[in-house]
Amino acid sequence: MIDTDILIVGGGIAGASLGAALAARRRVLLIEREVHCGHHSTGRSAAFWLESYGGPAVAPLSRASHDFLQSHGWLSPRGAIHIGQSDVFDNLPTLAPIDRAALEKRIPGLRAPWRRGRDEPSCADIDVAALHGHMVGMLRQAGGSVRTSAELLTAQCNAAGWRVILSDGTEIHAALLVNAAGAWADQVALAAGVGTIGVVPKRRTMVQLRVGRTGLRDLPLVIDSRGQFYFKGEGDRTIWLSPHDEIDCLPCDAAPEEIDVATAIARFEEVVDWPVEAVERRWAGLRTFAPDRVPVYGFDKREAKFFWCAGQGGFGIQTAPAAALMAAAMILGERPALDPTPYDPARFG
Ligand SMILES: Cc1cc2nc3c(=O)[nH]c(=O)nc-3n(C[C@H](O)[C@H](O)[C@H](O)COP(=O)(O)OP(=O)(O)OC[C@H]3O[C@@H](n4cnc5c(N)ncnc54)[C@H](O)[C@@H]3O)c2cc1C
């Protein structure tokens, strides 16, 4: 039997960052069902920091995470350009417009219908592996433990705290249970006898393409204003491309579907005249959203020993440092630097 103050379920960026923020102050045990932490959404992201991504409720978490990411050298300048065939940038009123001539310079070979653009120069690439590795390392160095191949099966709560049973039969006693299980967040809530929130995992596809054009390594992140695609430079002749798909699915080890790869390429070919030479890699991951697409951080409204850290959608990497500090402050009974009200799980009835 293992005894701990805080049991965190999930070794992705959410669980690891929160564990890193808590381990110096409480006994923390993080459990991860897979052999390695970061196997699911965290290991499959497009790895960018984009302030406008996720909307106004997410932006404070992204902004507050920026300096931490920058100071560790995990951000590389990329820049982003939102493009459109007409002026449909209602959600980006503060970004400077770019005219067709300037668009052509920054995206050579851009097809004629793409006449409008908005500039978001602060966009950066995130070194996700370094960030996640740092968080897991910090958790351990501060005295916390990480146990992989360890799946929570059941959890029962009484006045003394939680009695948790893992798939290998291990029994854990914990004062607080943290749900950082990504796509499985509602399943963990059910296993603990806590009401679900209604999070929905949505599959997103990524493709690494080799194209008949050179000099692409520093190509900005190019995002469609209607949300049909994005792509960014990867190597001299390679790009990362997504059809911006959001396909509802059950929690799973997501894999790309041929149709989504084909859709991505078809949309890409309508944007630039670069010949597609090969699909070098393809992968998919789950972006898991709460019903209002705002992340969920806080104590469950009925079970005060259950803390939600879920629904990070498509912005869980770029928000992780600040979200973890905010959640840790709540757990430690301190005043968070950011207002946690928008993320309160109690908003779901
Ligand atoms: C294609 C794609 C592109 C993305 N691009 C970006 C981007 O550019 N920038 C950005 O900020 N974000 C991006 N995201 C979103 C980001 O990856 C996620 O928001 C983030 O990784 C979620 O982290 P997490 O820790 O909540 O989930 P996960 O990384 O999925 O971790 C949850 C973990 O919980 C474990 N678990 C579940 N149930 C149990 C159980 N019962 N017992 C033990 N362990 C359990 C799982 O095995 C899993 O490892 C992207 C996502 C995808 C899929």
The ligand as a Gaussian input file, in Angstrom:
#p B3LYP/6-31G(d) Opt

LIG

0 1
 C       -2.504000      17.297000     -33.470000
 C       -2.476000      18.169000     -32.242000
 C       -1.875000      19.418000     -32.319000
 C       -1.784000      20.219000     -31.173000
 N       -1.081000      21.377000     -31.249000
 C       -0.917000      22.129000     -30.134000
 C       -0.118000      23.291000     -30.166000
 O        0.459000      23.640000     -31.200000
 N        0.022000      24.022000     -29.019000
 C       -0.594000      23.645000     -27.853000
 O       -0.455000      24.352000     -26.844000
 N       -1.360000      22.541000     -27.797000
 C       -1.527000      21.769000     -28.897000
 N       -2.280000      20.636000     -28.858000
 C       -3.022000      20.330000     -27.625000
 C       -2.148000      19.699000     -26.576000
 O       -1.372000      18.653000     -27.148000
 C       -3.055000      19.141000     -25.451000
 O       -3.915000      20.159000     -24.986000
 C       -2.247000      18.647000     -24.276000
 O       -1.233000      17.771000     -24.689000
 C       -3.152000      17.941000     -23.275000
 O       -2.327000      17.445000     -22.243000
 P       -2.914000      16.451000     -21.156000
 O       -1.826000      16.194000     -20.184000
 O       -4.205000      16.995000     -20.658000
 O       -3.308000      15.127000     -21.966000
 P       -2.428000      13.864000     -22.408000
 O       -1.107000      14.266000     -22.937000
 O       -3.280000      13.039000     -23.314000
 O       -2.165000      13.098000     -21.044000
 C       -3.209000      12.434000     -20.346000
 C       -2.613000      11.142000     -19.839000
 O       -3.501000      10.516000     -18.903000
 C       -3.269000       9.131000     -18.985000
 N       -4.399000       8.415000     -18.389000
 C       -5.677000       8.421000     -18.806000
 N       -6.448000       7.644000     -18.010000
 C       -5.618000       7.132000     -17.068000
 C       -5.821000       6.242000     -15.962000
 N       -7.042000       5.738000     -15.664000
 N       -4.751000       5.908000     -15.189000
 C       -3.512000       6.422000     -15.474000
 N       -3.273000       7.259000     -16.513000
 C       -4.323000       7.615000     -17.301000
 C       -3.149000       8.878000     -20.471000
 O       -2.468000       7.665000     -20.760000
 C       -2.390000      10.117000     -20.949000
 O       -0.993000       9.883000     -21.102000
 C       -2.375000      19.794000     -29.963000
 C       -2.993000      18.548000     -29.891000
 C       -3.026000      17.741000     -31.017000
 C       -3.671000      16.390000     -30.909000

